[in-house]
Amino acid sequence: MNVGTDTAQYSQQQFIHLVRLAWELRLRGLGAAVELKVKKEPVLLVPRSSAALRVMAVSRKGMWFFTWGRGEGQRVRALAEDAAERVWEVAQ
């Protein structure tokens, strides 16, 4: 097992989920940008009046989630039909 390759594949999956979410938010009239820092996990930055909402894509027990905090109410399954709507509501 190549840990570097596994990490790269995980990061690529994170990126793909975040880009899909960014596109869905764009269709709702909300811009967003994917931040790709070296040696950091990708994050979706959603502008709002205070600080930008930082959304991450994480995999837990084989399921992908979008998360913007640590609480139960601060995540949604990445493939849920209402995922973009939930993030859009938080960004308002």
BELMO-V403547 format. One record per residue. N is the residue number from 0. RES is the residue in one letter. PHI is phi in whole degrees, -180 to 180 (* if undefined). Layout:
n=N res=RES phi=PHI
n=N res=RES phi=PHI
//
This chain:
n=0 res=M phi=*
n=1 res=N phi=-102
n=2 res=V phi=-61
n=3 res=G phi=-61
n=4 res=T phi=-68
n=5 res=D phi=-61
n=6 res=T phi=-63
n=7 res=A phi=-64
n=8 res=Q phi=-66
n=9 res=Y phi=-63
n=10 res=S phi=-62
n=11 res=Q phi=-66
n=12 res=Q phi=-65
n=13 res=Q phi=-58
n=14 res=F phi=-58
n=15 res=I phi=-61
n=16 res=H phi=-63
n=17 res=L phi=-68
n=18 res=V phi=-65
n=19 res=R phi=-62
n=20 res=L phi=-64
n=21 res=A phi=-58
n=22 res=W phi=-65
n=23 res=E phi=-65
n=24 res=L phi=-68
n=25 res=R phi=-60
n=26 res=L phi=-64
n=27 res=R phi=-95
n=28 res=G phi=85
n=29 res=L phi=-122
n=30 res=G phi=-77
n=31 res=A phi=-160
n=32 res=A phi=-139
n=33 res=V phi=-89
n=34 res=E phi=-98
n=35 res=L phi=-121
n=36 res=K phi=-84
n=37 res=V phi=-66
n=38 res=K phi=63
n=39 res=K phi=-129
n=40 res=E phi=-75
n=41 res=P phi=-62
n=42 res=V phi=-141
n=43 res=L phi=-97
n=44 res=L phi=-100
n=45 res=V phi=-112
n=46 res=P phi=-66
n=47 res=R phi=-152
n=48 res=S phi=-60
n=49 res=S phi=-85
n=50 res=A phi=-91
n=51 res=A phi=-61
n=52 res=L phi=-77
n=53 res=R phi=-103
n=54 res=V phi=-109
n=55 res=M phi=-116
n=56 res=A phi=-107
n=57 res=V phi=-133
n=58 res=S phi=-108
n=59 res=R phi=-133
n=60 res=K phi=52
n=61 res=G phi=81
n=62 res=M phi=-117
n=63 res=W phi=-95
n=64 res=F phi=-130
n=65 res=F phi=-99
n=66 res=T phi=-135
n=67 res=W phi=-132
n=68 res=G phi=177
n=69 res=R phi=-107
n=70 res=G phi=-80
n=71 res=E phi=-55
n=72 res=G phi=-80
n=73 res=Q phi=-111
n=74 res=R phi=-156
n=75 res=V phi=-150
n=76 res=R phi=-60
n=77 res=A phi=-61
n=78 res=L phi=-97
n=79 res=A phi=-68
n=80 res=E phi=-61
n=81 res=D phi=-99
n=82 res=A phi=-59
n=83 res=A phi=-64
n=84 res=E phi=-63
n=85 res=R phi=-62
n=86 res=V phi=-66
n=87 res=W phi=-58
n=88 res=E phi=-62
n=89 res=V phi=-66
n=90 res=A phi=-76
n=91 res=Q phi=-74
//
